[in-house]
Amino acid sequence: MRFLTFLMVLLLPVAAQACPKGPDKGPARAAVIAAMQKAKSAKEAAGLMGEFWMIQMRAPGPEAQALLNAARAQRDQGDLQGSIDTLTQLIATCPDFVEAYNQRAFSEFLAHQDAASLKDANHVLARVPNHVGALSGKALVLMRMGRVKAAKQTIRAALKLDPWLPERKLLNAPEGQSL
């Protein structure tokens, strides 16, 4: 934890700089999604989902990547608020880096900050409608909020992109059930 705090102090002056424009991830993401739609097994689809995440996790520069990595490490260590704060800093620096919003939505979900998580997921989907992770994450938030019908609708949209998503089991949830 002290190392992450030290790293954040070192990165603060760097993060204040302008964010470089990152590459267009759309074509690579679309190619992976097309392959997921044709996958013959859950194992094949899971491997492709790994490729999807490799594309999404490329930040627009080394400083942004360091912040993203630090936020993920904080989350992995259970420091959810630290992760959220680091991602908020990354978003302030790189407001066009959509994956920062998605990662913050995930940390907010884990911290049971459902309204904030839903807002960030919706922000991601407004910019990247075929973001499989944001769709499945949004469905989980909606389910936990008791909005089962909307959660199922969101899962159906995600399943059009990746028919093997593990979250497809949510379609079997009774209407009155939440997570």
N, C-alpha and C positions, 0 to 999 in steps of 0.2 A: 504494500500500500504506500509506503514512504517513497518507493522508487517511482510510482505513478504520479504522486504529488510533485516530486522533483522533476519528472519529465514534463508535467504540465507547466511548471514555472519556467522551464527552459523554452517551451513552445509558445508561451504567451506573446512574446515580441514577434515571433515569426507568424503566428496566426493573425496578427493585426495587418499583415500585408494582403494585397489583393490576391484573390484566388485565380489560378490559371484556368483557362477553359479546358475542360476535359474532352476526351474523344467521344464521338457519337456512339453510344452503346446499342442503339436501336437495331442495326442490322445483325450484330452478333447475337443479341437477345432474341430476335425474331427467328434466327436460324436454330438456336437451341430449342425454342418453343416448338418450332415445326418438327424437330426431331422427337421431342417429348410426346407430341400428338401421335406419332407413329410408333412409339415404343411398344415392344411386345411383352414387357414384363415390368414389374415394380422395381426390380433391381436395375434394369436398363434406365428407367425413368429417374431413379435416384441418382445414378451416375450423371445423367444430363442435368439434373437439378444442381449437382455440384458444379458443373460448368456454368450454369446460370449464376450461381453465387460468386464464382470467380470473376465473372464479367461485372457484376454489380458492385463488388467490393473494391474495385480499382478506383481510388480517389483521384481527383484532378491534379495532384501534385504531391511531392514528398511530405510537405508539412501537413496537408490534409490527410494523407495516408497515416501519418504518425498519430494524429488526433483520433482518427477512426480506429486504429489498432489499440490505442490507449483506452478508448471507450469500451471496446469489446473486451479487453482484459479486465477492466473494472467490473463489467457485467459478469464475466466469468468468475470473478472473485466475490460476487455477491454485493458489490457496491453499486446498487442500481441508481441511486441518486447521483453518485459521482459520474456514472456512465451518461445519465441524462444531461447533466451539466456540461460534460465534455462534448457531447453531440450538439448541444445548444450552442456552444462556442464554435464548433465546426460549421454549423448552419449559419451563424452570424458572419463567418469568414467566407464560406462558399455556399451562398443561398441557392445556387442552381444544382448543387450536388444532391440529387434526389435520394440517393441511398442513405444519406445522413438522417433524413426524416424517417425513412423506414426503420433504420436501426434504433432511432429514438423511440419510435412507436413500439418496437419490440421491448425495449427496456421499460417503457411506461406500462406496457401490458404486464410484464413480470412484477412491476411495482404496484399493480392494481390501480393504476391511474387510467381507467378505461376511457373517460371522455377525451383526455389528451392523446391517448393512443389512437383512438378513432379519428380524431382530427388530423393527426400526422399521416395515418394510413390513407385517408381521403385526399390529402395533399399529394401524396405519392401517386395515387391512382388518377388524379386529375392530370398529372404530367406524363405518367407512364401507365396507361390503362392495362397493358399486358404484363404487369409486374405480379407474377404468380405469388411471391412471398407476401406482398402487401394485401393481395386478395385473401389469401388463406389466413393471414393475421387479422384482417378486418373481420372475417367470419368468426374467428375465435373470440374477439372482443364483443361482437354483437351477441354471440351465444351467451357469453358470461353476463351480458347486460339483460338477458332474458328476451332479446329480440330475435327469436328463433326463426321466424319466417324470413326476415332480412338476412340472417346468417346463412340460411339454406340457399337463398337466391345468390348470395355472394360466392358460396362454395360451388354452385353450378357454373358460375362464370369462370371460376378458377379451374374447374374440371374440363372446361372447353380447351384450356391451355395445356393442362397436365392431367390426363385422365387417371393417373395412378396416385394422385395426392393422398397421403394418409388421412387428411382431414375429410375425405369423402364419407367417412363413418358418421360425420355430423348430420348427414342427410337422413339417418335413421332415428335421430333424436325426436322425441315427442314434442309437440308445439309448446307445451307449458314448461319444458325443461330448460335449465341453463347450466353453465359450467360451474 
